[in-house]
């Protein structure tokens, strides 16, 4: 059964950003998106800072320019996700599947990756900032 956060997020980034701003105005907000099923979702520009995406499915999702600072993506499946210009500062990507993900221009400053992470398994460019 989807969480309230997952249900709102599936309504699109505009609806999500309104929801997130309202919740943050009430105090600290850590979106609960554990095990969310977001295959192919349009999340462009979504404000997802500090979200918990543990074991979530984000395959082929559109996360261009999304704010994922401090997010927990441990065990998440991001295979072939579009993370172009995404803010991934300080996020946790241990155990995440990034095969074929497009990280062009993404900022991964302070991100935690698997020790065996291979840059050759993702798409990146000279604008990608690695930890």
N, C-alpha and C positions, 0 to 999 in steps of 0.2 A: 504494500500500500504506500503510495507516494506521501512524502511529508508535505506540510503546507508550503514550505519554501520551494520544493520541487514543482508543485502545482502552479504556483505563481510564476516561477521561472519559465515554465513551458508556455506561458502566455506572451512571452517575448521580452526583449531587453527593456523596452520603454516601461511596461507595466512593472517589471522587476525592479528597475531603478527607483520608481516611485515607492514601491513597497520597502526597499532597502533604506531609502532616506527617511521614511516615516519611522521604521523600526530603530534606526540609529539615533533619531531625535529623542527616543525614549530611553536610551542608554546603550551600553555595549551590545553589539549584535554580531553573532557568529552563525551565519546561515548553515542550516543542517541539510546537507545534500549528500549524506552518506548513502552509498549504493543507489544513487539516482540513476535513472535510465534516460539519458539525454542524447542518444545517437542522432546525429545530423541536426541537432537543435541550433537555431539562430540565436546566438548569445553575443552578437557584435556590440561592443561598447558596454557590456553589462558590468555593473559595480559589484564584484564578487570578492572583495577584500576579506580575508580571514575566514572564508567559507571552508567547510569541512566536506571535501569530495572523496573521502576514503572509499575505495573500491567502487567508485562511480564509473559509469560507461559514458564516455564523451567522444566515442569514435565518430570521425567525420563531422564533428561539431564546428560551428563557425564562431570562434572566440577572438576575432580580430579586434584589436584595441580594447580588449576586456581588461578590467582591473582585478587581477588575481593576487595582489600583494598579500603575503602571509597566509595564503590558502594552503590547506593540507590536501594534496593530491596523491597521497600514499596509496599505492595499489590501483590507482585509476587507470582506465584504458583510454588513452588519448591517441590511439592509432589513427593516422591520417587526419588529425584535427588541424584546423587552421588557427594558429596562435600568432598570426602576423601582427607585429607591433603590440603584443600583449605585455602587460606589466606582471611579471612573475617574480618580482623582488621578494626574497625571503620565503618563497614557498617551498614546500616539502614534496619532492617528486620521487622519493625512495619507493622502488617497486612499481613505479608507473610505467606503462607501455607507451612509448613515444615513437614507435616505428612509423616512419613516413610522415610524422607531424611537421608542419611548416612553422618554424620558429624565426622566420625572417624578421629582423628588426625587433625581436622580443628582448626584453630586459630581464635577465636571470640573475642579477646581482644578489649575492647572498643565498641563492637557491641551493637546496640540498638534493643532490643527485646520487644515484647508485655509484659505487666505486668503479664498476665496470661499464658505466655509461659510454656509448660510442656516438660521437658527433656525426659519424658517417651514416648513422641510421635515421637522421632527421634532415630536413631541409633548413638551411640557415644562410645568412649572407654576412657581408662585412658590417652591417648595422647591428647584428645580434650581439648582445652583451652577455658573456658567459661568466659564471661565478669564479 
